[in-house]
Amino acid sequence: MTTLKKSLSLPALCWDARYRDTLAIALLWALAVIGALSRPLMPIDETRYVSVAWEMWHAHSWVLPLMNGEPYSDKPPLLFWLIQAGWGVFGVNAWWPKLIAPLATLVAMQHLYRIARRLGYAGSRARVAPMVLMAMLMWNLYSGALMFDILLTACLLGAISPLVSGAMTRRRALQCGVWLGLALLAKGPAVFVTFAPILLSLRWWRAEPLGAGGRRRLLLALALGIAMLAAWALSAAVLGGHAYARELLWGQSVDRLHDSMAHARPLWWYLPWLPVLLFPWSLWPTAWPRRPRQRHQRLMWIWALVPFVLFSLISGKQIHYLMPLLPALALMVMDRLAQPEEERPRRVRAVAAAIIALGTLGLGLSLFGHGVLDATTLSLFGSLALIAWGAIVWRWRPAKRSIAARGLALGSGVALLILAQLMLAPLWQRYDVTRPGELIAQLQLDAKPVAFDGNYQATFQFAGRLEHPLATLGSPEDACALHQAHPDAWIVGRDRDWRRYIADASAVHSFDYRGGTLDILPTRALFPAGQSALCGATTPAP
């Protein structure tokens, strides 16, 4: 009987030993997919990027990005091309763009696993790195966002992987060059802030030298990647005209650096964010890395620290700029967890306390808050669910470090899902631009001129599948000229800017929008009898 029990249990034990981390990664990725598909595309960034892809699709402009009918120079085209590729297969839809970041996450995790293996870690250890990365708060959040940073990091990892070990063969050089080119097409030369320190420090962290032939092939790989970016940029510059060419080839590098220096954030600005971005591992001392003692560990530290210093020195700062550094930090945590277990792992009560505190904050705001965060935007049930989940994590006592790491990853993933899909569920409705987009589309179908008040970022182009750009107003007073030229025109603007001028409130369509109210109104609502507080004079009656 004992022998029979052992024979029956061995397959289960082997399956568990081989696939338990893979299963944890799959569950974390599935949670990210659920989060991406269950919320709307968020203004202003996500709606802008999908609208650029939509305008390129509608205008059959495969090389030149367009935003509100004008050439768009802020970002390279890889993300827009991927959106259009999916539309070419599945038709134009809203769900495919939401899946691009989760799919890029799969590519990034595969590359990270390969890097860990090439650094010499066994498969059972190497699988911990993607799990650690997927559980990090910032990576998990952006895995469901239509942004460039996950895509950039996935391509960058593809360029780093062939460099880690072994001979730089022609095949590896080709792989490195193509992935570098894709990284450049994802977000431009900013990739070299992370990639250049890794290249320049090869001799300090690589186990064996590249050799003369390897260095030549590496230079060819760099040339290939740069050539891929240059081929698109020069083609787009020719199509976009002189002003666009100057903005693309000069303004997005030299001018943007100057502007960032003129609008500086302090040198230390990133430091207070690090514990939040690296949650939950930042609150679990068992996972904190130790200083490098072996050659292969130097890669992780150079990859993380040198670009972090460079990003800190550049005064223009955004949290998501640090995304390409997270895989290096995941490798550090993996390396720490791979060391022999000397004692029972510390409990994860600091993480549990953070989850409970966040749920308690949501509960308090849902009961007593006012303004943007109150009972209309925060779910009482979701807050209670988050507190309850934190209490479960609090009482959990893992017996081994590996079990604690998987449980911590899944526990924080579930907490993030509860936060985003239950506690914050009412808030997402204020960011859904589908209804105003459809109204604008109907107005354009009826041949009504539509103008947006302010700096229009193509927020409604994809939501309404608009076929024409919107005019823009520099100030409410511009409505006078618009009404005189087009008495049947409509205006899209914030209620706080237009409420005092509206004479016929019954003609106004109002929508909850971000932290306020969006109005879509005909100009006749401002000029019901030919008189307007905007103009200070009589205007022609419609």
RAWO-V832227 format. One record per pair of residues at least 24 apart in sequence whose C-alpha atoms are under 8 Angstrom apart, sorted by the first residue. I is the first residue (numbers start at 1). J is the second residue. D is the distance in whole Angstrom. If there is no record, write none. Layout:
BEGIN
[[I:J:D] [I:J:D]]
END
This chain:
BEGIN
[[17:124:8] [18:124:7] [21:127:6] [21:128:7] [21:131:7] [21:406:7] [22:127:7] [22:131:8] [24:131:7] [24:406:7] [24:409:8] [24:410:7] [25:130:7] [25:131:5] [25:134:7] [27:410:8] [28:131:8] [28:134:7] [28:135:7] [28:409:8] [28:410:7] [28:413:6] [29:102:7] [29:134:7] [31:413:7] [31:414:7] [31:417:7] [32:102:7] [32:140:7] [32:141:8] [32:143:6] [32:144:6] [32:417:8] [33:99:7] [33:102:6] [33:143:8] [33:144:6] [35:144:6] [35:417:7] [35:420:7] [35:421:7] [36:98:6] [36:99:7] [36:143:8] [36:144:4] [36:145:7] [37:95:7] [37:98:6] [37:99:8] [37:144:8] [38:421:8] [39:421:8] [39:428:7] [40:428:7] [40:429:8] [40:431:7] [40:432:6] [41:98:8] [41:146:8] [41:431:8] [41:432:7] [42:431:6] [42:432:7] [43:431:7] [43:433:8] [43:459:6] [44:457:7] [44:459:6] [45:147:8] [46:145:7] [46:146:5] [46:147:7] [47:458:7] [47:459:5] [47:460:7] [47:462:7] [47:463:8] [48:457:6] [48:458:5] [48:459:6] [49:80:7] [49:146:8] [49:147:8] [50:80:7] [50:83:8] [50:97:7] [50:462:7] [51:458:6] [51:459:7] [51:460:8] [51:461:5] [51:462:5] [51:463:8] [52:80:7] [52:458:8] [53:80:5] [53:81:7] [53:83:7] [53:84:7] [54:84:8] [54:461:8] [54:462:6] [54:465:8] [55:461:8] [55:462:8] [55:467:8] [57:84:7] [58:467:7] [63:232:7] [63:235:7] [63:236:6] [64:236:5] [64:239:7] [64:240:7] [67:457:8] [67:458:6] [68:457:8] [68:458:6] [68:461:8] [68:468:8] [68:469:5] [68:470:7] [69:468:7] [69:469:5] [71:240:6] [71:244:7] [72:244:8] [73:244:7] [73:247:7] [73:248:5] [73:252:8] [74:248:7] [74:252:7] [75:186:8] [75:187:6] [75:188:7] [76:184:8] [76:185:5] [76:186:6] [76:187:6] [76:188:6] [77:185:6] [77:186:7] [78:182:7] [78:185:5] [78:186:5] [79:148:7] [79:151:8] [79:186:6] [97:146:7] [98:144:7] [98:145:7] [98:146:6] [99:144:7] [100:146:7] [101:142:7] [101:143:5] [101:144:6] [101:145:6] [101:146:6] [101:147:7] [101:150:6] [101:151:7] [102:143:5] [102:144:6] [104:150:6] [104:151:5] [104:154:6] [105:143:6] [105:150:7] [105:151:8] [105:154:7] [107:154:6] [108:150:8] [108:153:7] [108:154:4] [108:155:7] [108:157:6] [108:158:8] [109:133:8] [109:154:8] [111:154:7] [111:157:6] [111:158:6] [111:161:7] [112:157:7] [112:161:8] [112:327:7] [114:161:7] [115:160:8] [115:161:5] [115:164:7] [116:331:7] [118:164:6] [118:165:6] [119:164:7] [119:165:7] [119:296:6] [125:334:7] [125:338:6] [126:334:7] [128:334:6] [129:327:8] [129:330:5] [129:331:6] [129:333:7] [129:334:5] [130:330:7] [131:406:8] [131:409:7] [132:330:6] [132:333:7] [132:334:7] [132:409:7] [133:326:7] [133:327:6] [133:330:5] [134:409:8] [135:279:8] [135:280:7] [135:409:5] [135:410:7] [135:412:7] [135:413:6] [136:277:7] [136:278:5] [136:279:6] [136:280:7] [136:281:7] [137:276:7] [137:277:5] [137:278:6] [137:279:5] [137:280:7] [138:277:5] [138:278:7] [138:320:8] [138:323:8] [139:323:7] [139:326:8] [140:413:8] [148:186:6] [148:187:7] [149:187:8] [149:320:7] [149:321:7] [149:323:6] [149:324:8] [150:323:7] [150:324:8] [151:183:8] [151:186:7] [152:182:8] [152:183:5] [152:184:8] [152:186:5] [152:187:6] [152:191:8] [152:324:8] [153:183:8] [153:323:7] [153:324:5] [154:183:8] [155:179:5] [155:180:7] [155:182:6] [155:183:5] [156:180:6] [156:183:6] [156:191:7] [156:195:8] [156:324:8] [160:195:8] [164:206:7] [165:206:7] [165:207:7] [165:208:7] [166:208:8] [167:210:7] [167:214:7] [168:210:7] [168:213:8] [168:214:5] [168:215:8] [168:217:7] [168:218:7] [169:214:7] [169:217:7] [170:217:7] [173:217:6] [173:218:6] [173:220:7] [173:221:5] [174:221:6] [176:221:6] [176:222:8] [177:220:8] [177:221:4] [177:222:6] [177:223:7] [177:224:5] [177:225:5] [178:221:8] [178:224:7] [178:225:6] [179:225:7] [180:222:7] [180:225:5] [180:226:8] [181:224:7] [181:225:4] [181:226:6] [181:227:8] [181:228:5] [181:229:6] [182:225:7] [182:228:8] [184:225:7] [184:226:7] [184:229:6] [185:228:8] [185:229:6] [188:229:8] [193:307:6] [193:310:7] [193:311:8] [194:303:7] [194:307:5] [194:324:7] [194:325:8] [197:302:7] [197:303:7] [197:306:7] [197:307:7] [198:299:7] [198:302:7] [198:303:6] [201:302:8] [204:295:7] [204:298:7] [205:295:5] [205:296:6] [205:297:7] [205:298:5] [205:299:5] [206:295:7] [206:296:7] [206:299:8] [207:295:7] [207:296:7] [257:316:8] [260:314:8] [260:315:6] [260:316:4] [261:314:7] [261:315:5] [261:316:7] [263:315:7] [263:316:7] [264:315:5] [264:316:6] [264:317:8] [265:315:5] [265:316:6] [265:317:7] [266:315:7] [267:312:5] [267:313:6] [267:315:7] [268:312:7] [269:312:7] [269:317:8] [270:312:7] [270:317:8] [270:319:7] [273:319:8] [280:351:6] [280:408:7] [280:409:8] [280:412:7] [281:333:8] [283:348:8] [283:350:6] [283:351:6] [284:346:8] [284:348:6] [284:350:7] [284:351:7] [285:346:8] [286:336:8] [286:337:8] [286:345:7] [286:346:7] [287:333:5] [287:334:8] [287:336:6] [287:337:6] [288:333:6] [288:336:7] [289:332:6] [289:333:6] [289:335:7] [289:336:5] [290:336:7] [297:332:8] [300:328:5] [300:329:7] [300:331:7] [300:332:6] [301:328:7] [301:332:8] [303:328:6] [304:328:6] [304:329:7] [337:401:7] [337:402:7] [341:401:7] [344:399:7] [344:400:6] [344:401:7] [345:398:7] [345:399:7] [345:400:6] [345:401:5] [345:404:7] [347:396:8] [347:397:6] [347:398:7] [348:393:7] [348:394:7] [348:396:8] [348:404:8] [348:408:7] [349:393:7] [349:394:5] [352:390:5] [352:391:7] [352:393:5] [352:394:5] [353:390:7] [353:394:7] [354:390:8] [355:386:7] [355:387:7] [355:389:8] [355:390:5] [355:415:7] [356:386:7] [356:387:5] [356:388:8] [356:389:8] [356:390:5] [356:391:7] [357:387:8] [358:386:8] [358:387:8] [359:383:5] [359:384:7] [359:385:8] [359:386:5] [359:387:5] [360:384:8] [360:387:7] [362:423:7] [372:515:6] [372:516:8] [376:426:7] [376:427:8] [377:424:7] [377:425:7] [377:426:5] [377:427:4] [378:423:6] [378:424:5] [378:425:7] [378:426:6] [378:427:6] [379:422:7] [379:423:5] [379:424:6] [379:425:7] [379:426:7] [380:423:7] [381:422:7] [381:423:7] [382:418:7] [382:419:7] [382:422:4] [382:423:4] [382:424:8] [383:419:8] [383:422:8] [383:423:5] [385:418:7] [386:415:6] [386:418:6] [386:419:7] [386:423:8] [389:415:7] [390:415:8] [429:512:8] [430:512:5] [430:513:5] [430:514:5] [430:515:8] [431:513:6] [431:514:5] [432:513:8] [433:459:8] [433:460:7] [433:463:6] [433:513:8] [434:460:8] [434:463:5] [434:464:7] [436:460:7] [436:464:8] [436:511:7] [436:520:8] [437:461:7] [437:462:8] [437:463:5] [437:464:4] [437:465:8] [437:466:8] [438:463:7] [438:464:4] [438:465:8] [439:464:8] [440:464:7] [440:466:8] [441:465:7] [441:466:6] [444:468:8] [448:488:6] [448:489:6] [448:490:7] [449:486:7] [449:488:7] [449:489:5] [449:490:6] [450:489:6] [450:490:5] [450:491:6] [450:492:7] [451:489:8] [451:490:6] [451:491:5] [451:492:6] [452:491:6] [452:492:5] [452:493:6] [453:491:7] [453:492:6] [453:493:5] [453:494:8] [454:493:8] [476:534:7] [477:534:6] [477:535:7] [479:523:7] [479:534:8] [480:534:7] [480:535:6] [480:539:8] [483:523:6] [483:524:8] [484:539:7] [484:540:7] [487:523:7] [487:524:7] [487:542:5] [488:522:7] [488:523:7] [488:524:7] [488:542:8] [489:522:6] [489:523:6] [490:520:7] [490:521:5] [490:522:4] [490:523:6] [491:519:8] [491:520:6] [491:521:5] [491:522:6] [491:523:7] [492:518:7] [492:519:6] [492:520:5] [492:521:7] [493:518:6] [493:519:5] [493:520:7] [494:518:5] [494:519:6] [495:519:5] [501:526:6] [501:532:8] [501:533:6] [501:534:7] [502:526:5] [503:527:7] [503:528:7] [504:528:7]]
END
